[in-house]
Amino acid sequence: MSQEELSERADLGLKYINQLENQNVNLTIHSLEKVISALELTPEEFFNFDSLEASSDPTDSLSLKRVNMKIKQLPVGKREKILTIFEDLLDNL
């Protein structure tokens, strides 16, 4: 998601989003709630640091993590379609 899109979805200024990304501004709880909502995540998902931990499984690659993040950024309807397609593909391998 671009800074512009996040700015629009979160109803926060583009300059503020840029400063936030570059850690040049203090984040308020209210702004954090807006960002989490704009990303269509729950606070639990947003603060899930387990996904950042190194995995001992070599198949758990960075590429899979990128795909997961991209899927999480999709609108719910599209996310469900993509997950259904992936499940069907895996079931038919």
Order of alpha helices (4+ residues) and beta strands (2+ residues): alpha-alpha-alpha-alpha-alpha-alpha
